[in-house]
């Protein structure tokens, strides 16, 4: 089974980590590919890094929820620091799951496979 994930992140370390995880998963007979093409209708879900530009990313979540190709996709957001009501704000924008990058790293294999 191949999964295609729309990845929106400018964090090189996070992307490198995801590449390592996908190599491990590939050895378990699961194929995962990442794309940054927001118009790709064949993605399984969206993985969104909120560290880059938080307000811009919130608007992107709202755009995904209101428009065409990505409106029905699951959106998982990650951010280094989730203090100060950030989770609530991200959920209100339409995100399905919000977690810290540390939380994501602990569950990455399961999230990417299923």
N, CA and C of each residue as an Amber inpcrd file, in Angstrom:
protein
   342
   0.8450000  -1.1820000   0.0000000   0.0000000   0.0000000   0.0000000
   0.8910000   1.2460000   0.0000000   0.5520000   2.1910000  -0.8380000
   1.2910000   3.4460000  -0.9020000   0.4260000   4.5740000  -0.3810000
   1.0010000   5.3810000   0.4860000   0.3210000   6.5620000   1.0050000
   1.0290000   7.7900000   0.4670000   0.2350000   8.7660000   0.0790000
   0.7800000  10.0290000  -0.4080000   0.3220000  11.1110000   0.5610000
   1.2760000  11.8540000   1.0880000   0.9840000  12.8440000   2.1160000
   1.3970000  14.2230000   1.6300000   0.4810000  15.1640000   1.7430000
   0.7910000  16.5570000   1.4510000   1.5150000  17.1130000   2.6640000
   2.7830000  17.4400000   2.5140000   3.6130000  17.9520000   3.6000000
   3.9130000  19.4150000   3.3530000   3.5180000  20.2380000   4.3170000
   3.7990000  21.6650000   4.2240000   4.6570000  22.0360000   5.4290000
   5.9380000  22.1950000   5.1650000   6.8940000  22.5060000   6.2260000
   8.1420000  23.1200000   5.6190000   8.6910000  24.0650000   6.3250000
   9.9610000  24.6530000   5.9260000  11.0880000  24.2170000   6.8440000
  10.7890000  23.2960000   7.7550000  11.7400000  22.8290000   8.7550000
  12.5530000  21.6590000   8.1970000  13.7940000  21.9340000   7.8110000
  14.6440000  20.8950000   7.2180000  14.8430000  19.7200000   8.1690000
  15.0290000  19.9880000   9.4520000  15.2380000  18.9050000  10.4220000
  14.0010000  18.0070000  10.5090000  12.8330000  18.5990000  10.4810000
  11.5880000  17.8250000  10.5350000  11.4430000  16.9710000   9.2730000
  11.7430000  17.5590000   8.1280000  11.6700000  16.8090000   6.8650000
  12.6830000  15.6660000   6.8500000  13.8800000  15.9270000   7.3480000
  14.8890000  14.8670000   7.4170000  14.4200000  13.7380000   8.3230000
  13.8190000  14.0970000   9.4510000  13.2830000  13.0930000  10.3620000
  12.2200000  12.2430000   9.6560000  11.3190000  12.8920000   8.9330000
  10.2610000  12.1620000   8.2210000  10.8550000  11.2180000   7.1810000
  11.9010000  11.6470000   6.5120000  12.5520000  10.7680000   5.5290000
  13.1430000   9.5280000   6.1880000  13.7260000   9.6800000   7.3570000
  14.2670000   8.5300000   8.0870000  13.1450000   7.5870000   8.4940000
  12.0600000   8.1500000   9.0100000  10.9160000   7.3300000   9.4180000
  10.3450000   6.5700000   8.2220000  10.2260000   7.2340000   7.0890000
   9.6500000   6.5600000   5.9210000  10.5660000   5.4520000   5.4050000
  11.8630000   5.5930000   5.5660000  12.7680000   4.5060000   5.1840000
  12.5210000   3.2700000   6.0410000  12.3100000   3.4900000   7.3180000
  11.9970000   2.3880000   8.2300000  10.6740000   1.7390000   7.8600000
   9.6860000   2.5650000   7.5720000   8.3600000   2.0590000   7.2250000
   8.4140000   1.2870000   5.9070000   9.2170000   1.7460000   4.9760000
   9.3670000   1.0620000   3.6930000   9.8690000  -0.3690000   3.9020000
  10.7460000  -0.5450000   4.8680000  11.2470000  -1.8860000   5.1750000
  10.1370000  -2.7860000   5.7070000   9.0490000  -2.1790000   6.1800000
   7.8930000  -2.9390000   6.6730000   6.8330000  -3.1020000   5.5900000
   7.2330000  -2.8650000   4.3320000   6.3650000  -3.0210000   3.1550000
   5.2420000  -1.9890000   3.0660000   5.4850000  -0.7990000   3.5540000
   4.5530000   0.3150000   3.3880000   5.2870000   1.4250000   2.6520000
   4.7230000   1.8950000   1.5690000   5.3400000   2.9530000   0.7820000
   4.6940000   4.2940000   1.1440000   5.5280000   5.2840000   1.3810000
   5.0360000   6.6200000   1.7060000   5.7930000   7.6180000   0.8430000
   5.0420000   8.5010000   0.2290000   5.6540000   9.5870000  -0.5290000
   5.0850000  10.9080000  -0.0290000   5.8900000  11.9450000  -0.1290000
   5.4680000  13.2770000   0.2730000   5.3950000  14.1660000  -0.9570000
   4.4460000  15.0740000  -0.9270000   4.3220000  16.0820000  -1.9740000
   4.0930000  17.4270000  -1.3040000   4.4300000  18.4980000  -1.9920000
   4.1090000  19.8320000  -1.4980000   3.1330000  20.5390000  -2.4450000
   2.5630000  19.7740000  -3.3610000   1.6210000  20.2860000  -4.3520000
   0.2090000  20.3280000  -3.7530000  -0.2330000  21.5130000  -3.3600000
  -1.5440000  21.6730000  -2.7280000  -2.7040000  21.3090000  -3.6530000
  -2.4640000  21.2450000  -4.9430000  -3.5360000  20.9110000  -5.8800000
  -3.6050000  19.4110000  -6.1810000  -2.7420000  18.6220000  -5.5620000
  -2.7190000  17.1810000  -5.7870000  -3.9170000  16.5410000  -5.0880000
  -4.8530000  16.0430000  -5.8650000  -6.0800000  15.4810000  -5.2990000
  -5.9050000  14.0410000  -4.8230000  -4.7470000  13.4650000  -5.0320000
  -4.5230000  12.0650000  -4.6740000  -3.7790000  11.8790000  -3.3500000
  -3.7670000  12.8890000  -2.5060000  -3.1110000  12.7510000  -1.2170000
  -4.0630000  12.0910000  -0.2200000  -3.4700000  11.3660000   0.7350000
  -4.2630000  10.7030000   1.7630000  -4.6020000  11.6320000   2.9220000
  -3.6500000  12.4690000   3.3080000  -3.9120000  13.4680000   4.3390000
  -2.8800000  14.5730000   4.2520000  -3.0590000  15.5930000   5.0800000
  -2.1870000  16.7680000   5.0720000  -1.4330000  16.8310000   6.3940000
  -0.1280000  16.9850000   6.3130000   0.7140000  17.1810000   7.4910000
   1.2600000  18.5950000   7.4060000   0.8850000  19.4120000   8.3750000
   1.1370000  20.8500000   8.3140000   1.9840000  21.2870000   9.5060000
   3.1150000  21.9070000   9.2310000   4.0120000  22.4210000  10.2650000
   3.6170000  23.8670000  10.5540000   3.2380000  24.1250000  11.7980000
   2.7870000  25.4640000  12.1850000   3.9130000  26.3700000  12.6540000
   5.1360000  25.8680000  12.7080000   6.2550000  26.6830000  13.1810000
   6.6630000  27.7650000  12.1900000   6.4180000  27.5540000  10.9230000
   6.9080000  28.4780000   9.8940000   6.2810000  29.8700000   9.9910000
   4.9880000  29.9610000   9.8240000   4.2550000  31.2310000   9.9150000
   2.8630000  30.8780000  10.4180000   2.6920000  30.9360000  11.7190000
   1.4910000  30.4190000  12.3610000   0.1990000  30.9710000  11.7540000
   0.0910000  32.2850000  11.6390000  -1.1450000  32.8880000  11.1210000
  -1.4060000  32.5050000   9.6660000  -0.3600000  32.4580000   8.8760000
  -0.5040000  32.0490000   7.4780000  -0.9820000  30.5970000   7.3890000
  -0.4360000  29.7460000   8.2670000  -0.8450000  28.3340000   8.2870000
  -2.2990000  28.1760000   8.7260000  -2.7490000  28.9860000   9.6800000
  -4.1610000  28.9400000  10.0860000  -5.0650000  29.2880000   8.9070000
  -4.6750000  30.2860000   8.1500000  -5.4480000  30.6610000   6.9730000
  -5.4430000  29.5440000   5.9370000  -4.3300000  28.8480000   5.8200000
  -4.2450000  27.7310000   4.8870000  -5.1860000  26.5970000   5.3040000
  -5.2630000  26.3120000   6.5960000  -6.2060000  25.2950000   7.0850000
  -7.6260000  25.6920000   6.7170000  -7.9740000  26.9410000   6.9600000
  -9.3220000  27.4290000   6.6240000  -9.5820000  27.3180000   5.1230000
  -8.5740000  27.6320000   4.3280000  -8.7030000  27.5240000   2.8720000
  -8.9440000  26.0730000   2.4690000  -8.1570000  25.1550000   3.0330000
  -8.3440000  23.7340000   2.7330000  -9.7570000  23.2870000   3.0770000
 -10.2830000  23.7390000   4.1930000 -11.6200000  23.3310000   4.6250000
 -12.7350000  23.9170000   3.7590000 -12.4900000  25.0510000   3.1750000
 -13.5580000  25.7200000   2.4330000 -13.5200000  25.4720000   0.9310000
 -12.4020000  24.9840000   0.4160000 -12.2570000  24.8690000  -1.0260000
 -11.9760000  23.4430000  -1.4680000 -12.5400000  23.0830000  -2.5530000
 -12.3540000  21.9160000  -3.3690000 -11.5350000  20.7240000  -2.9550000
 -10.3770000  20.5570000  -3.5500000  -9.6280000  19.3010000  -3.5290000
  -9.2610000  18.7970000  -2.1410000  -8.9570000  19.6660000  -1.2280000
  -8.4720000  19.2320000   0.0820000  -9.5210000  19.3410000   1.1880000
 -10.7330000  19.7360000   0.8710000 -11.7240000  20.0210000   1.9080000
 -12.1120000  18.8080000   2.7480000 -11.9810000  17.6090000   2.2120000
 -12.3650000  16.4140000   2.9660000 -11.1720000  15.6330000   3.5160000
  -9.9750000  16.1320000   3.3550000  -8.7720000  15.4360000   3.8210000
  -8.5480000  15.6970000   5.3090000  -8.0030000  14.7130000   5.9860000
  -7.5920000  14.8780000   7.3760000  -6.3900000  15.8110000   7.4040000
  -6.3800000  16.7100000   8.3740000  -5.2700000  17.6370000   8.5400000
  -4.6580000  17.4050000   9.9140000  -3.3800000  17.0620000   9.9180000
  -2.6290000  16.8990000  11.1550000  -1.6190000  18.0330000  11.2150000
  -1.6560000  18.7920000  12.3040000  -0.7280000  19.9040000  12.4670000
   0.2410000  19.6180000  13.5920000   1.4700000  20.0830000  13.3970000
   2.5000000  19.9560000  14.4240000   3.1200000  21.3190000  14.6790000
   3.5180000  21.5190000  15.9260000   4.1620000  22.7810000  16.3150000
   5.0740000  22.4840000  17.4930000   6.1890000  23.1470000  17.5480000
   7.1350000  22.9060000  18.6380000   6.5450000  23.2340000  19.9970000
   5.8370000  24.3470000  20.0950000   5.2840000  24.8020000  21.3730000
   3.7860000  25.0420000  21.2180000   2.9930000  24.3910000  22.0510000
   1.5350000  24.5130000  21.9610000   0.9150000  25.2060000  23.1780000
   1.6420000  26.0880000  23.7980000   1.1250000  26.7860000  24.9720000
   0.2430000  27.9650000  24.5610000  -0.5600000  28.4240000  25.5120000
  -1.3340000  29.6420000  25.3150000  -2.5590000  29.5130000  24.4290000
  -3.2450000  28.3930000  24.4590000  -4.4790000  28.2520000  23.7010000
  -4.3030000  27.9930000  22.2170000  -3.1170000  27.6310000  21.8120000
  -2.8440000  27.3920000  20.3900000  -3.6650000  26.2170000  19.8620000
  -3.7600000  25.1390000  20.6480000  -4.5320000  23.9690000  20.1930000
  -5.9640000  24.3610000  19.8350000  -6.5930000  25.1040000  20.7070000
  -7.9770000  25.5060000  20.4750000  -8.1120000  26.3410000  19.2070000
  -7.1700000  27.2370000  18.9970000  -7.1840000  28.0960000  17.8100000
  -7.0400000  27.2730000  16.5260000  -6.1720000  26.2690000  16.5670000
  -5.9340000  25.4340000  15.3910000  -7.1510000  24.5420000  15.1250000
  -7.7410000  23.9750000  16.1780000  -8.9600000  23.1810000  16.0080000
 -10.0910000  24.0420000  15.4430000 -10.1970000  25.2650000  15.9200000
 -11.2500000  26.1740000  15.4380000 -11.0740000  26.4830000  13.9540000
  -9.8420000  26.4580000  13.4610000  -9.5860000  26.7220000  12.0380000
 -10.0230000  25.5470000  11.1690000 -10.1740000  24.3470000  11.7820000
 -10.6270000  23.1880000  11.0200000  -9.6740000  22.0170000  11.0010000
  -8.6480000  22.0620000  11.8160000  -7.6700000  20.9840000  11.8620000
  -8.2520000  19.7790000  12.6070000  -7.8760000  18.5740000  12.1880000
  -8.3690000  17.3550000  12.8290000  -7.5240000  16.9300000  14.0220000
  -6.2300000  17.1950000  13.9780000  -5.3340000  16.7960000  15.0580000
  -4.2220000  17.8150000  15.1840000  -3.9040000  18.1630000  16.4290000
  -2.8250000  19.1090000  16.7020000  -1.9290000  18.4790000  17.7560000
  -0.6400000  18.4230000  17.4800000   0.2840000  17.8600000  18.4600000
   1.6250000  18.5570000  18.3790000   2.3520000  18.4410000  19.4760000
   3.7060000  18.9890000  19.4550000   4.5630000  18.0860000  18.5710000
   5.6830000  18.6130000  18.1360000   6.5760000  17.8010000  17.3070000
   7.1000000  16.6090000  18.1010000   7.2980000  16.7730000  19.3950000
   7.7330000  15.6430000  20.2230000   6.6510000  14.5650000  20.2800000
   5.4020000  14.9640000  20.4450000   4.2960000  13.9980000  20.4490000
   4.2160000  13.2810000  19.1040000   4.3730000  14.0430000  18.0340000
   4.3140000  13.4510000  16.6930000   5.4200000  12.4220000  16.5070000
   6.6200000  12.7580000  16.9390000   7.7550000  11.8380000  16.7680000
   7.4970000  10.4940000  17.4480000   6.8220000  10.5150000  18.5870000
   6.5270000   9.2780000  19.3170000   5.5270000   8.3950000  18.5740000
   4.6720000   9.0040000  17.7780000   3.6210000   8.2560000  17.0890000
   3.7650000   8.2530000  15.5730000   4.8580000   8.7640000  15.0630000
   5.0270000   8.9750000  13.6180000   4.7840000   7.7200000  12.7960000
   5.3420000   6.6000000  13.2070000   5.1570000   5.3660000  12.4260000
   3.6840000   5.0470000  12.2450000   2.9390000   5.0590000  13.3280000
   1.5100000   4.7400000  13.2410000   0.7320000   5.7810000  12.4450000
   1.0460000   7.0340000  12.6370000   0.3310000   8.0930000  11.9100000
   0.5700000   7.9790000  10.4140000   1.7890000   7.7530000  10.0210000
   2.1100000   7.7090000   8.5910000   1.5880000   6.4400000   7.9200000
   1.5490000   5.3390000   8.6400000   1.0610000   4.0940000   8.0460000
  -0.4530000   4.0740000   7.9520000  -1.1290000   4.5170000   8.9920000
  -2.5980000   4.4220000   9.0370000  -3.1840000   5.7620000   8.8590000
